[in-house]
Every structure is written in C-alpha cells, then in structure tokens.
C-alpha cells in the first residue's frame, strides 16, 4: 500500500523499518521489503534541470553525459558523466516536481497521523506524531543536495587518517541545491562479494578495516555515516573502502558513548544495574519503569550471552534482543540514540556477512578503553571543574538555604524515619553512618561549589598556571572521598 501511495510514503515506510525499538519484528521485516527503486524520469527532464540550474547548455558543463541512469530512486537518480578536464563524475539529480509532491504528501501524512495516532499508541505503544515531524525534517534535509555535499567534505577530512578508506571529491562548481556532482568511483559494490574475492581482496581484512573506520567515527569524531549498508559501500580497484551517499548522517554525544560502553560491558561483566542505567540514559520515555521486571528480563538475556567468549558476541543480535525488551516495557529510545544503535546493527551485519567469524565488539574494545581513559582522566575532570558554569552560582545561592532547612529539620525533629527494629544496635550505627555521610556530602558539595566560583572569577595565586585553589580543593575532595569509602566499608 505504501508503494502505491508514492515516494513520500515509501520513504516514511523505510524510516519505520529502522525503528526496531518501537515496532514488532514482524512489522520491521515487512517494511524492509519496501523498494526505493522507481522508474527513471526521462533524459529531457534531466537536461532541463541541469541547464536551468547552471544557466548554460549541458554540453558546456559536461564533456560526456550518459542518458541512461546508473540508479534511480524516489527522490532522484544518478548519471555517469565526464567533465571537460576528463574526470569521470557521478551526477545526482533531483526528481522534477518532487518538492511539491512531498509537500502535498506530508500534508496528507500529518492528517493520517492525527487520525490514527491514538490507535497506534494503544496497540503499538508509541506516538507516531513526533516520528512524522522527524521524518519531515529528515526528508527536507535530503532534498538539499548541498547539505549532503557539505557532509561529504567533512567526512573526507575526518577519514583522511586512514590510508585504506576513500571519500569522493565534490565538485562544487557543478553542485547546486537540486544537483550534486561528485567523483565517480570505480570498483565493486559490497553487495557483490564474489567479484571482490576474484579481484584478490580479503573479505576478513575488509570487515576488520570497515569496523575500525566505523568505531573511529563514533568515538574519535562523533559524526558517523548512519546508513552503512552494503549498497552504500564500494571496494575500489586498489582495495580501498569507499563510502557513498551521505544523505543520512548521525551525531553522538559523550554521554551516548559512555552509555554504549556501559551497556556492552554490562553484558560482559554480568552487571544488570549497568545495563539498566545505560538503557535509562538512552531513553526518552517519561513513564516510570518497573525496574524489577526490567531487571528480570535483562538477567535472562545476560544468561544467554554472558558465557559466550567475546569473539562470538554478536552485537547486532544483542541490540535487537534489547529492543524487544524495550518494546515490552514501553521504553522509547531517543532519536539520536536510535540512529546510532541502528547504524551499529547495520555495520555489524555487514562485517559478519563478509566474514562469519568476525567480531564487532572485539574491534571496538581499544576504542572503548581509549575513550573511557580520556573521559575520566584527571586533566578532563580538572577542565570540567575549571570551566565557569552558571549552575555553580545558582547552586551556591541555594546551598545555604538548603543546608539551613536540613539542619533546622534535624534540630526540630521534623525528619520522620519509619523503621522496623530487629537490631537496635545496628540501626543506631546505621543512623550514625548515614549522618556522617550526609555531613561529608554537604561539606564536599560546599567545597566543589566554592572552588568552582573562585575558578570562575580567577581568584587566587597559581602554581605552574594551575590555580592553587584547584589543587587544595582536589586534595580536600580526595580526603573526603576516602572518608566516604571507609564509612561504606565499615557499614558493610
């Protein structure tokens, strides 16, 4: 039905097929069958768009131009051509009238969303309206080919550290909003493994190199190709990996990087709390989560994977199983995280398709460790505290009031604690320990906030450009932290 409704609905169906965290697997599998291949539009329209965009005849722009497109999709089609300097290029041209078609289709899609969203929310436990809004932003961005060209240049710079990866050149002189002209890449599509093997290339090495590039994008750059399926990868004639079609790009925050590491090591270390924490951080759900039920389901999943050696750990399957649990508990993953996790599933699948024994997690380990070491380094922590932040000043103003109210409540006996007295001595000791922890925590908060305020206003002497107040503050924090740890050990 979606294919009959037209290109906008096909693209929307393809977007729905990526929502493993909210739709049942049966829906996902059906939606993945949607084909974006459509009849190409005639060459006279191609000529018209090019000549209107560049205000000159097609022959004065390109030395050669193949009339039959190499690929045709719902938004545009790609033609092979040659520039006047002899360079072969791929010219992607937007389908004529597609903007008006999408605008009218979006109007209809929004109306359908308003009519059906209550039923969809009732039966499938998610709200389709935000997804439609996100789709409108995405498809409008895809319609501006200059945005894609901009991303190509960014990725070319970012991935230049690898000698086995290549990103096509963009020819800006021949790129407009409806046309993008980029370097034509000769080689083998990643979908054609037989021709790659016949050319003498190792599928195992290509899988490992591709995974290294993927994790580098995630942890070292924070900007990644969000649709790395085999159709968007070409193995060049010299063996280099080339990514094409940068219409779908994702960004990842440091928090999401940490969540991904926590989730992965949660399975390795059999730590349910670590996994649940990462899920909550990935989640955009506002509903209360039944942590006991969630913990039971995660425990069952851990039992499946925990005793498997790392080299056999299938990250794509783990994430799909996690998505199934999220659907059961009506937990919705935020949009940016969904794009990240989906890209991981695709990249892991490509690696395993190239080499069945390939392990995506094993390649990721050095990146996990490097990022965690950098994030938790003393220098990074110092930078965090040294950075002026308005929240410190707000908290500093509130701290005396909060502390005074807390102490008044203690003094007046207004803090009620209901306990069942089975062991009065242990209860008294526990209460003492709690009071001590509260006291230390209050002092610790006061030290951190005061230190931040002094740093923000650059107060006090320095030793080798490091503020003395920072050195003293860190020492106090360490001493108080040791006190908290010792108290906890004694309580245990």
C-alpha positions as CSV (number, residue, x, y, z in Angstrom):
1,X,0.0,0.0,0.0
2,X,2.8,2.4,0.9
3,X,4.4,1.8,-2.5
4,X,1.2,2.7,-4.3
5,X,0.8,5.9,-2.3
6,X,4.0,7.3,-3.7
7,X,7.7,8.3,-2.9
8,X,7.0,10.1,0.4
9,X,5.2,7.1,1.9
10,X,7.8,4.7,0.6
11,X,10.5,6.8,2.4
12,X,8.3,7.0,5.5
13,X,7.9,3.2,5.5
14,X,11.7,2.9,5.2
15,X,12.1,5.1,8.2
16,X,9.6,3.0,10.2
17,X,11.7,-0.1,9.2
18,X,14.6,1.3,11.2
19,X,12.5,1.7,14.4
20,X,13.4,-1.7,15.9
21,X,12.9,-0.3,19.4
22,X,9.2,0.6,18.9
23,X,7.8,-1.7,16.3
24,X,7.4,-5.5,16.4
25,X,9.9,-7.6,14.4
26,X,7.1,-8.8,12.0
27,X,6.3,-5.2,11.1
28,X,10.0,-4.4,10.6
29,X,10.6,-7.3,8.3
30,X,7.6,-6.4,6.1
31,X,8.7,-2.7,5.9
32,X,12.2,-3.7,4.9
33,X,10.8,-5.2,1.8
34,X,9.9,-1.7,0.6
35,X,11.9,-0.9,-2.6
36,X,13.1,2.6,-3.3
37,X,13.8,1.7,-6.9
38,X,11.4,3.6,-9.2
39,X,11.1,4.2,-12.9
40,X,13.7,6.9,-14.0
41,X,12.4,10.2,-15.3
42,X,13.2,11.0,-19.0
43,X,16.5,12.5,-20.1
44,X,14.9,15.6,-21.5
45,X,13.9,16.5,-17.9
46,X,17.5,15.8,-16.8
47,X,18.8,18.2,-19.4
48,X,16.2,20.8,-18.4
49,X,17.1,20.7,-14.7
50,X,20.9,20.9,-15.4
51,X,20.6,23.8,-17.9
52,X,18.2,25.7,-15.6
53,X,20.5,25.2,-12.6
54,X,23.7,26.2,-14.4
55,X,22.2,28.6,-16.9
56,X,24.2,27.0,-19.8
57,X,23.8,24.1,-22.2
58,X,24.5,20.6,-20.7
59,X,27.3,20.1,-23.3
60,X,29.1,23.1,-22.0
61,X,29.1,21.7,-18.5
62,X,30.0,18.0,-19.2
63,X,32.1,16.5,-21.9
64,X,30.1,13.4,-21.8
65,X,26.8,12.5,-20.1
66,X,25.2,9.1,-20.1
67,X,21.5,9.3,-20.8
68,X,20.6,6.1,-19.0
69,X,20.9,6.5,-15.2
70,X,23.0,4.1,-13.1
71,X,20.5,4.2,-10.3
72,X,17.0,5.6,-9.8
73,X,15.3,6.3,-6.5
74,X,12.2,8.1,-5.2
75,X,14.0,11.4,-4.7
76,X,16.4,11.4,-7.6
77,X,18.6,9.5,-9.9
78,X,22.4,9.2,-10.7
79,X,24.0,9.5,-14.1
80,X,27.6,8.8,-15.0
81,X,29.3,11.7,-16.8
82,X,32.7,13.2,-17.7
83,X,33.9,16.8,-17.0
84,X,35.8,18.9,-19.5
85,X,39.0,18.0,-17.7
86,X,38.5,14.3,-18.3
87,X,37.4,13.5,-14.8
88,X,34.6,10.9,-14.5
89,X,31.8,12.0,-12.2
90,X,28.5,10.8,-10.7
91,X,25.8,13.4,-11.1
92,X,22.8,13.0,-8.8
93,X,19.8,15.0,-10.0
94,X,16.6,15.6,-8.0
95,X,13.4,14.2,-9.4
96,X,11.3,17.0,-11.1
97,X,8.4,18.2,-9.1
98,X,9.4,16.1,-6.1
99,X,9.3,19.1,-3.7
100,X,5.6,19.8,-4.5
101,X,4.8,16.1,-4.3
102,X,6.5,15.8,-0.9
103,X,4.8,18.9,0.5
104,X,1.3,17.6,-0.5
105,X,2.1,14.1,0.7
106,X,3.4,15.4,4.0
107,X,0.1,17.3,4.5
108,X,-1.8,14.0,3.9
109,X,0.6,12.1,6.2
110,X,0.1,14.5,9.0
111,X,-3.7,14.3,8.7
112,X,-3.4,10.5,8.8
113,X,-1.2,10.7,11.8
114,X,-3.7,12.9,13.7
115,X,-6.5,10.4,12.9
116,X,-4.6,7.2,13.7
117,X,-2.1,8.2,16.5
118,X,-4.4,7.2,19.3
119,X,-5.0,3.7,18.0
120,X,-1.3,3.3,17.1
121,X,-0.4,4.4,20.6
122,X,-2.9,2.0,22.1
123,X,-1.8,-1.1,20.1
124,X,1.9,-0.4,19.4
125,X,2.8,1.7,22.5
126,X,4.4,4.7,20.6
127,X,3.3,8.1,19.4
128,X,3.6,8.4,15.6
129,X,3.3,12.2,15.5
130,X,6.9,13.0,16.7
131,X,8.1,10.4,14.2
132,X,6.2,12.2,11.4
133,X,7.8,15.5,12.4
134,X,11.2,14.0,12.5
135,X,10.6,12.4,9.1
136,X,9.6,15.8,7.6
137,X,12.9,17.4,8.9
138,X,14.9,14.5,7.5
139,X,13.4,14.4,4.1
140,X,13.6,18.2,3.6
141,X,17.3,17.9,4.5
142,X,17.8,15.1,2.0
143,X,16.2,17.3,-0.7
144,X,19.1,19.9,-0.3
145,X,22.0,18.2,-2.1
146,X,24.3,21.0,-1.0
147,X,23.9,19.8,2.6
148,X,25.0,16.3,1.6
149,X,27.9,17.7,-0.4
150,X,29.0,19.6,2.8
151,X,28.9,16.4,4.8
152,X,31.0,14.6,2.1
153,X,33.7,17.2,2.6
154,X,33.6,16.8,6.4
155,X,33.9,13.0,6.2
156,X,36.8,13.3,3.6
157,X,38.7,15.4,6.2
158,X,37.8,13.2,9.1
159,X,38.6,9.9,7.5
160,X,41.9,11.1,5.9
161,X,43.8,9.4,8.8
162,X,43.1,6.0,7.1
163,X,45.1,5.0,4.0
164,X,42.6,2.2,3.3
165,X,39.5,4.5,3.2
166,X,38.4,6.9,0.5
167,X,35.7,9.6,0.3
168,X,34.7,11.0,-3.1
169,X,35.6,14.5,-4.2
170,X,32.8,17.0,-4.5
171,X,32.9,19.4,-7.5
172,X,31.2,22.5,-6.1
173,X,31.3,24.3,-9.4
174,X,28.8,21.8,-10.7
175,X,26.8,21.4,-7.5
176,X,23.5,23.2,-6.7
177,X,20.5,22.6,-4.4
178,X,19.0,20.1,-6.9
179,X,22.2,18.7,-8.3
180,X,25.4,17.2,-6.8
181,X,28.4,16.3,-8.9
182,X,31.0,14.1,-7.2
183,X,33.9,11.9,-8.2
184,X,32.8,8.7,-9.9
185,X,34.2,5.7,-8.0
186,X,35.3,2.6,-10.0
187,X,35.2,-0.7,-8.1
188,X,32.9,-3.4,-6.7
189,X,29.8,-2.9,-4.7
190,X,30.0,-4.5,-1.3
191,X,26.9,-6.5,-2.3
192,X,29.0,-8.4,-4.8
193,X,31.3,-10.4,-2.6
194,X,32.3,-12.8,-5.4
195,X,33.8,-10.1,-7.6
196,X,35.6,-8.7,-4.6
197,X,37.2,-12.1,-3.8
198,X,38.0,-12.7,-7.5
199,X,39.8,-9.3,-7.5
200,X,42.1,-10.8,-4.8
201,X,40.9,-8.9,-1.7
202,X,40.4,-10.5,1.7
203,X,36.9,-10.2,3.0
204,X,38.1,-10.7,6.6
205,X,40.5,-7.8,6.3
206,X,37.9,-5.6,4.7
207,X,35.5,-6.4,7.5
208,X,38.0,-5.5,10.2
209,X,39.1,-2.3,8.4
210,X,35.5,-1.3,8.0
211,X,34.8,-1.8,11.7
212,X,37.9,0.2,12.7
213,X,36.6,3.1,10.5
214,X,33.1,2.8,12.0
215,X,34.3,2.9,15.6
216,X,36.7,5.7,14.8
217,X,33.7,7.8,13.5
218,X,31.8,7.0,16.7
219,X,34.5,7.6,19.4
220,X,37.1,9.8,17.8
221,X,35.0,12.1,15.7
222,X,31.4,11.9,17.0
223,X,29.9,12.2,13.5
224,X,29.1,8.9,11.6
225,X,27.7,7.6,8.4
226,X,24.3,6.5,9.7
227,X,23.4,4.2,6.8
228,X,26.5,2.0,6.2
229,X,24.7,-0.9,4.3
230,X,26.5,-2.8,1.5
231,X,24.8,-0.7,-1.2
232,X,26.5,2.4,0.1
233,X,30.0,0.8,0.2
234,X,32.3,0.3,-2.8
235,X,35.6,-1.6,-2.7
236,X,37.8,0.4,-5.1
237,X,40.0,-1.2,-7.6
238,X,43.1,-0.6,-5.4
239,X,41.3,-2.2,-2.4
240,X,40.3,0.9,-0.5
241,X,36.9,1.2,1.1
242,X,34.7,4.0,-0.2
243,X,31.5,5.2,1.4
244,X,28.9,6.8,-0.9
245,X,25.6,8.5,-0.3
246,X,25.9,10.8,2.7
247,X,22.2,11.7,2.9
248,X,21.9,10.1,6.4
249,X,24.4,11.2,9.0
250,X,24.3,10.9,12.8
251,X,26.0,12.6,15.7
252,X,26.8,11.1,19.1
253,X,27.4,12.8,22.4
254,X,30.0,11.8,25.0
255,X,27.1,10.6,27.2
256,X,25.9,8.2,24.5
257,X,29.4,7.0,24.0
258,X,29.6,6.2,27.8
259,X,26.1,4.6,27.7
260,X,27.2,2.3,24.8
261,X,30.4,1.3,26.7
262,X,28.4,0.7,29.9
263,X,25.8,-1.5,28.1
264,X,28.4,-3.6,26.3
265,X,30.5,-4.2,29.5
266,X,27.3,-4.8,31.4
267,X,26.8,-7.9,29.3
268,X,30.5,-8.9,29.6
269,X,30.6,-8.4,33.4
270,X,27.0,-9.7,34.0
271,X,26.1,-6.3,35.6
272,X,22.3,-5.8,35.4
273,X,22.4,-2.3,37.0
274,X,25.0,-1.1,34.5
275,X,22.7,-2.2,31.6
276,X,19.6,-0.7,33.1
277,X,21.4,2.6,33.8
278,X,22.5,2.8,30.1
279,X,19.0,2.0,28.9
280,X,17.6,4.8,31.0
281,X,20.2,7.2,29.7
282,X,19.4,6.2,26.1
283,X,15.6,6.5,26.8
284,X,13.4,9.4,26.1
285,X,10.4,7.8,27.9
286,X,8.7,9.8,30.6
287,X,6.9,6.9,32.2
288,X,8.1,5.2,35.3
289,X,10.0,2.0,34.6
290,X,9.3,-1.2,36.6
291,X,13.0,-1.9,37.4
292,X,12.4,-5.2,39.0
293,X,10.6,-6.6,35.9
294,X,13.1,-5.0,33.6
295,X,16.0,-6.5,35.7
296,X,14.4,-9.9,35.4
297,X,14.3,-9.7,31.6
298,X,17.8,-8.3,31.4
299,X,19.0,-11.1,33.6
300,X,17.5,-13.7,31.3
301,X,19.3,-12.0,28.4
302,X,22.6,-11.9,30.2
303,X,22.4,-15.6,30.9
304,X,22.2,-16.2,27.1
305,X,25.3,-14.1,26.3
306,X,27.5,-14.0,29.4
307,X,29.2,-17.3,29.0
308,X,29.9,-16.8,25.3
309,X,33.5,-15.9,24.5
310,X,34.0,-12.3,23.4
311,X,34.9,-13.4,19.9
312,X,31.4,-14.9,19.5
313,X,29.5,-12.0,20.9
314,X,27.0,-10.7,18.3
315,X,26.4,-7.0,19.0
316,X,23.6,-6.7,16.4
317,X,21.7,-9.7,17.9
318,X,22.2,-8.3,21.4
319,X,20.8,-4.9,20.4
320,X,17.8,-6.5,18.7
321,X,17.1,-8.5,21.8
322,X,17.4,-5.4,23.9
323,X,15.0,-3.6,21.6
324,X,12.5,-6.4,22.1
325,X,12.7,-5.9,25.9
326,X,12.3,-2.1,25.5
327,X,9.1,-2.7,23.5
328,X,7.8,-5.0,26.2
329,X,8.3,-2.3,28.8
330,X,7.2,0.6,26.6
331,X,10.6,2.3,26.7
332,X,11.3,4.6,23.9
333,X,14.9,5.3,22.9
334,X,15.6,8.9,21.9
335,X,16.0,9.7,18.2
336,X,19.8,10.3,18.1
337,X,20.5,7.1,20.1
338,X,18.2,5.1,17.8
339,X,20.2,6.3,14.8
340,X,23.4,5.2,16.5
341,X,22.2,1.8,17.6
342,X,20.7,1.1,14.1
343,X,24.0,2.0,12.4
344,X,25.7,-0.4,14.8
345,X,23.3,-3.2,13.8
346,X,23.9,-2.5,10.1
347,X,27.7,-2.2,10.3
348,X,27.9,-5.4,12.5
349,X,25.7,-7.2,9.9
350,X,28.0,-6.1,7.0
351,X,31.1,-7.3,8.9
352,X,29.5,-10.7,9.6
353,X,28.3,-11.0,6.0
354,X,31.9,-10.5,4.8
355,X,33.3,-12.9,7.4
356,X,31.1,-15.2,9.6
357,X,33.6,-15.3,12.5
358,X,34.1,-11.6,12.5
359,X,33.6,-9.9,15.9
360,X,32.5,-6.3,16.0
361,X,32.9,-5.9,19.8
362,X,36.5,-7.1,19.7
363,X,37.4,-4.4,17.3
364,X,35.6,-1.8,19.5
365,X,37.5,-2.7,22.7
366,X,40.5,-0.4,22.1
367,X,38.2,2.5,21.2
368,X,36.1,1.8,24.4
369,X,39.2,1.9,26.6
370,X,40.8,4.9,24.9
371,X,37.6,7.0,25.3
372,X,37.0,5.9,28.9
373,X,40.6,6.7,29.8
374,X,40.4,10.1,28.1
375,X,36.9,10.9,29.6
376,X,37.9,10.0,33.2
377,X,41.4,11.4,33.0
378,X,42.4,13.9,35.8
379,X,43.0,16.6,33.2
380,X,39.5,16.2,31.8
381,X,38.0,16.3,35.3
382,X,40.0,19.4,36.2
383,X,38.8,21.1,33.0
384,X,35.2,20.2,34.0
385,X,35.5,21.9,37.3
386,X,37.6,24.8,36.0
387,X,35.0,25.7,33.3
388,X,32.8,28.6,34.5
389,X,29.2,27.5,34.8
390,X,26.2,29.5,35.8
391,X,24.7,26.4,37.5
392,X,27.5,26.6,40.1
393,X,26.4,30.1,41.1
394,X,22.8,29.1,41.2
395,X,23.6,26.1,43.4
396,X,25.9,28.2,45.6
397,X,23.0,30.6,46.3
398,X,20.7,27.7,47.1
399,X,23.2,25.7,49.3
400,X,23.0,27.8,52.4
401,X,19.2,27.8,52.3
402,X,19.0,24.0,51.7
403,X,21.6,23.3,54.4
404,X,19.9,25.6,57.0
405,X,16.5,23.9,56.3
406,X,18.0,20.5,56.7
407,X,19.8,21.4,60.0
408,X,16.6,23.0,61.3
409,X,14.6,19.9,60.5
410,X,17.2,17.7,62.3
411,X,17.2,20.1,65.3
412,X,13.4,20.3,65.5
413,X,12.9,16.6,64.9
414,X,10.8,17.1,61.8
415,X,12.5,14.3,59.7
416,X,10.5,11.2,60.2
417,X,12.0,7.8,59.7
418,X,9.9,4.7,59.8
419,X,11.9,1.5,60.8
420,X,11.3,-2.0,62.0
421,X,13.5,-2.5,64.9
422,X,15.0,-6.0,64.6
423,X,18.5,-5.0,65.6
424,X,18.6,-1.7,67.6
425,X,22.4,-1.5,67.8
426,X,22.8,-2.0,64.1
427,X,20.1,0.6,63.5
428,X,21.8,3.2,65.6
429,X,25.2,2.5,63.9
430,X,23.5,2.8,60.6
431,X,21.9,6.1,61.5
432,X,25.3,7.4,62.7
433,X,26.9,6.3,59.4
434,X,24.1,8.0,57.4
435,X,24.5,11.2,59.3
436,X,28.3,11.1,58.8
437,X,27.8,10.5,55.0
438,X,25.3,13.4,54.9
439,X,27.7,15.7,56.7
440,X,30.6,14.8,54.5
441,X,28.5,15.1,51.3
442,X,27.3,18.6,52.4
443,X,30.9,19.7,53.0
444,X,32.0,18.1,49.8
445,X,29.3,20.0,47.8
446,X,30.2,23.2,49.5
447,X,33.9,22.8,48.7
448,X,33.2,21.9,45.0
449,X,30.8,24.9,44.5
450,X,33.1,27.3,46.3
451,X,36.1,26.1,44.3
452,X,34.1,26.5,41.0
453,X,33.1,30.0,42.0
454,X,36.7,31.0,42.7
455,X,37.9,29.5,39.5
456,X,35.1,31.2,37.5
457,X,36.3,34.6,38.7
458,X,40.0,33.7,38.5
459,X,40.7,34.3,42.2
460,X,43.9,33.4,44.0
461,X,47.5,32.5,43.1
462,X,48.7,29.9,40.7
463,X,51.4,27.2,40.6
464,X,52.6,26.5,37.0
465,X,49.4,28.1,35.7
466,X,47.3,25.8,37.8
467,X,45.2,27.7,40.4
468,X,46.2,27.0,44.0
469,X,42.5,26.8,45.0
470,X,42.1,24.0,42.5
471,X,45.0,22.0,44.0
472,X,43.7,22.5,47.5
473,X,40.1,21.7,46.5
474,X,41.1,18.4,44.8
475,X,43.0,17.4,47.9
476,X,40.0,18.1,50.1
477,X,37.8,16.2,47.8
478,X,40.1,13.2,47.8
479,X,40.3,13.2,51.6
480,X,36.5,13.4,52.0
481,X,36.0,10.8,49.3
482,X,38.3,8.4,51.2
483,X,36.2,9.1,54.3
484,X,33.0,8.1,52.4
485,X,34.6,4.9,51.1
486,X,35.9,3.9,54.6
487,X,32.5,4.6,56.1
488,X,30.8,2.4,53.4
489,X,33.3,-0.4,54.0
490,X,32.7,-0.2,57.8
491,X,28.9,-0.3,57.2
492,X,29.2,-3.4,55.1
